[in-house]
């Protein structure tokens, strides 16, 4: 959509949800265990713990870019996961991990980075 064309996400069914997280929060989540002895040997999910619909993703991207492109949805594929959200309770408990970048802010930052570095 950054270049005025819909991306591959337009093939996703509109009711699916995902747990979208900004890279700064992922990096922080990977650094936190380095100073947390109680995290040694633990496997933790990292995410926001919140589901965002594909429709919401498209709406926020469109609000940022103002392309006027309408999503084109197809039927769900048999292999698609309908809903995906991370259980971050262990990371929160052991590391006091919480995300700091809100969904829309992360998308704005990602789009700006893409415009500056890949276009």
Secondary structure by P-SEA (a helix, b strand, c coil): ccccccccccccccccccccccaaaaaaaaaccccccccccbbbbbcccccccaaaaaaaaaaaccccbbbbbcccccccccbbbbcaaaaaaaccccccccaaaaaaaaaaaaaaccc
